[in-house]
């Protein structure tokens, strides 16, 4: 039996190899080079430059905004603080928030400072004449958790977040 296996392997090894054809070199064909178009005379170019009308300038922005997303605070509690400062001057609102004993006062004051900084640095508005034109709190993400209860059961718990937005304008 050992001889039979040797014969079969010998036949496989002795099988003729297939000839591989070599690729013939291909001649490169160059496309004819086109000449560049002739430039218009200087007089025509000057006439075109005169005809160009300047684009109208964009009006200066009248408001600046700041947005804080997913603040770890319920929207209902944030609205209590937001209602205190709506329509007030920025400096007056920051003074009120500094004396307010609520969890929402810190993120709201940071947001008002950010909107005022955007107005001054990005749009060149006067810092003393800024007031809070609009301010609102919307629902953000809701984290769903569970609370262990008696006898091995559990009840749902929703931890709410909010999106705060402030728009400041000049008086």
N, C-alpha and C positions, 0 to 999 in steps of 0.2 A: 504494500500500500504506500509505503514511503516513496517508492520509485515512481508511482503514478503521480503523486503530488509534485515531485520534482520535475516530471515531464511537462505537466500543465503550466507550472511557473516558468519553465524554460521556454515554452511556446509563446507565452505572453511577453517575455522579455525580448524574444527574437522577432516580434511583430515589426513590420516595416513602419518607419516614421513617415508622416505625411509631409510633403514638401510645402514649405512656406514661400509664397511669392513675395519678392521684394517690391516695394512701391517705386515707381519710376519718378525721377524728379520732374516737377511741374514747372514750366516756364512762367515767370512773373510777367503779368501784363500791366503796363502802366497806363492810367487814363490820361488823356491830354489835359494839360493844365490850362485853365481858363484865365484870361487876363482880368485883373481887377477893374471894376467900372471906373470911368473917369470922374473925377470930382467936379462938382459944379463950380463955376467961377465964383470968386470972392464976392462979387456984387449980389448974386442971388442969395448967398448965405447971409449977407448983411440984411437983405430985405426980409428974409424969413425970421431973423432975430427980432426985427422991429415989429413984425406982425404978432409975435407971441404975446399973449395977454397974461398978465400975472394972475395967478390963482387967488381967489378971495381968501383973506385971512380968516382962520377959525375964530369964533367969538371966545372971549376969555371965559373959562369955567366959573360958574357962580356958586358951586357947591363942592364939598369934598366929603368922602364917606370912609367909614372903617367898618369892617365886619369881623366878628369873632364867632367861629363855628364850634359847635359841640362843647360849650362851656358847661362844666359839671354843676348845673344849677337848674332847678325846675323853672319853666317859663312863667308860671304863676307867681312865684316869689320874685323873679326878676322884674315882672311888670309892676310890682308894688314900688320898687325903687325907681324904675324908669319914669313912672308917672310923676314923681317929684321934680324931675329935672327937665321935662319936655317944655320947650319954648324959652328956656332961661339962657342967659349969657354963659359962655363956657367957663369963665372964672367963677361966676356965681354958682353954677352947677357943681363944679369941683369942690367948692367950699361946703356946699350942702352935703355932698357925698362923704366928705371927710368926717362930718359930724353924725352921719347916719349909722346906726348900729344894726346893720343887716349884712348877711353874707353876700348879697348881690352888689353891695356898694363898691367893693374893690374891683371886680371885673368891669363894671359899668364905668367907673372913673378911668381905668386904664384905656378903655375903648374910646372915651371922649377925648383923652389926651392924644391918642393915636390919630383920631380924625382931625383934631386941631393941628397936629404936626403935619399931616398930609396937606392940609389947606395952606399952611404957611410955607412949607418947603417945596411942594410940588406946583402950587398954583400962585404963589406970591400974595396971598391974602393977608390982611391986617389982623394980627392976633387979638387985639383988643376989641374989634368989632364983630367977632364970631359969636354966633348963637346956635343953639340946637334946634334945627328946623324940623327934623323927624328923628324918631328913635322908636325901635320896636324890638320885641322878642318873639321868636317863632319856635315851634317844636324842633328839636334835634333828634339825635339817635335815642332809642330807648333800649336800655340794657335789661334783659330779662334774667332774673335770678330767682332762686327759691329760698323759702324760709322754712326750716324744720318746725314741725308742729307735733302735737301730742300723738302718742300711739304709732309712731313711725311714719306719719303722713307728712306732707309738705304743702305749702301754699305758695302761690306766685307772688313775685315782688318785681315791680317795674321801677328802674332807676332812670329818671328822665334827664335829658340834656336840653340845652337851648342854643339857638343861633341869635346873637345880638347884632343889631345894625344901627349905626348912628350916621346922620347926615347933618353937616354944619354948613351954614351960609353966613355971608356978611350982611350986616345991617346997613 
